[in-house]
Amino acid sequence: MASVEKGKGRVCVTGAAGFVASWLVKLLLSKGYVVHGTARVRQPEDEEKYGHLTKLEKASDNLKLFKADLLDYDSMFSAIKGCHGVFHVATAMPSTAISNPEIELVEPAVKGTLNVVKACVEAKVKRLVLVSSIVAVGRNPNWPKGQVMDETCWSDKEHCKSIKDWYAVSKTQAESEATEYAKRSGLELITVCPGLILGPILQSYANASTLVLLKHFKGGSDCVENTKWMMVDVRDVAEALLLGYEKAEAQGRYICTAHDINTHDLVDKLRSIYPHNDYPNKFVDVEEEINLSSGKLQRLGWRYRSLDETLVDSLKSYQHAGLLD
Ligand SMILES: NC(=O)c1ccc[n+]([C@@H]2O[C@H](COP(=O)([O-])OP(=O)(O)OC[C@H]3O[C@@H](n4cnc5c(N)ncnc54)[C@H](OP(=O)(O)O)[C@@H]3O)[C@@H](O)[C@H]2O)c1
């Protein structure tokens, strides 16, 4: 793709009010893009859900919210029509307890992504940037222990099913089917695969990854698993998505992680910044040791901030949102 001229593009962001998408919308508006944001069943006027977007600088002129559901092709096409680029950030997730994850979780996630890819092809979009996950890269029990994984690695779906990691199945299948469809249709597709995304929230409620940090910050259980986390700041993910869109030479997949840390070290770090909390004090080692490289993304020009900055800013924003009460 010829480099997108900054400040001149019209782009669509799916699930605009979510944690990652909100930061991406903020970044795109600050760069002068006109943004079509998709929002689901609630009214776009809903202040609690979308107020943080409509208050962003330049939003009154350059942000248009479209009511659209990933599972409703026509609604997605209406939001995407007329855009040069699309950032598919949302993922269709069930909002209630489910009994059949293959039908109720995996199928909608894949169908939602394919609806976006098809709408991009029909609307002659120049480039689609898709948010996948490291769970679509690193879940492979046959990979040699300790060997670094790169973008050629794909999670083993049958293994993910056997350990009932339905989210990993959904992200792996959605990304691989989107890649195949885009290849067949001549659509430029860039996928970004982030690790656990932390950092300040713009929205007023906690998403799933925010809850991971809150759980360890608030304590409440003595003993926790000493999981290895691959973390990245939400603001750096937004920058990675923009690089994937703007850089003419961008191609294929990009792993997007910045800091590897296990739960024990994370808790020690939190304790050193906020000493007066009730933290877990027993850690059970778990058998999972994968190493991923974000080298390809760094060669595209991506940089990331320190983990301390991410943690401090995250907790300040949770305080501001009343999530620490
Ligand atoms: N957070 C992480 O640690 C992490 C790590 C790796 C990858 N990711 C990926 O990053 C992306 C964003 O995650 P996030 O943490 O920002 O999630 P989030 O805050 O929960 O936002 C998800 C968004 O998806 C939208 N959505 C759900 N079902 C939909 C449907 N059927 N139609 C339209 N929109 C729908 C939601 O819309 P409503 O506002 O209408 O509910 C919400 O805006 C996802 O693709 C996720 O898999 C996240």
The ligand as an ORCA input file, in Angstrom:
! r2SCAN-3c Opt
* xyz 0 1
  N      -7.074     -7.004     26.694
  C      -6.107     -7.903     26.445
  O      -5.272     -8.256     27.302
  C      -5.989     -8.488     25.057
  C      -4.841     -9.239     24.748
  C      -4.695     -9.735     23.453
  C      -5.667     -9.492     22.500
  N      -6.781     -8.776     22.841
  C      -7.782     -8.509     21.789
  O      -7.895     -7.096     21.691
  C      -9.205     -6.753     21.266
  C      -9.789     -5.713     22.192
  O      -9.807     -6.227     23.516
  P     -10.217     -5.313     24.749
  O      -9.445     -5.792     25.910
  O     -10.157     -3.891     24.352
  O     -11.736     -5.760     24.938
  P     -12.997     -4.974     25.500
  O     -12.629     -3.766     26.242
  O     -13.817     -6.013     26.185
  O     -13.724     -4.528     24.157
  C     -14.292     -5.456     23.302
  C     -15.209     -4.729     22.346
  O     -15.819     -5.707     21.491
  C     -17.154     -5.318     21.297
  N     -17.994     -6.445     20.930
  C     -18.189     -7.613     21.591
  N     -19.062     -8.378     20.923
  C     -19.431     -7.665     19.814
  C     -20.323     -7.895     18.750
  N     -21.012     -9.022     18.639
  N     -20.458     -6.922     17.795
  C     -19.778     -5.767     17.896
  N     -18.913     -5.490     18.888
  C     -18.759     -6.432     19.831
  C     -17.587     -4.717     22.608
  O     -18.681     -3.900     22.337
  P     -19.716     -3.382     23.439
  O     -19.081     -2.128     23.924
  O     -20.948     -3.164     22.660
  O     -19.841     -4.445     24.483
  C     -16.328     -3.965     23.036
  O     -16.362     -2.660     22.514
  C      -9.991     -8.064     21.214
  O      -9.955     -8.532     19.886
  C      -9.178     -8.991     22.105
  O      -9.362    -10.340     21.760
  C      -6.957     -8.260     24.080
*
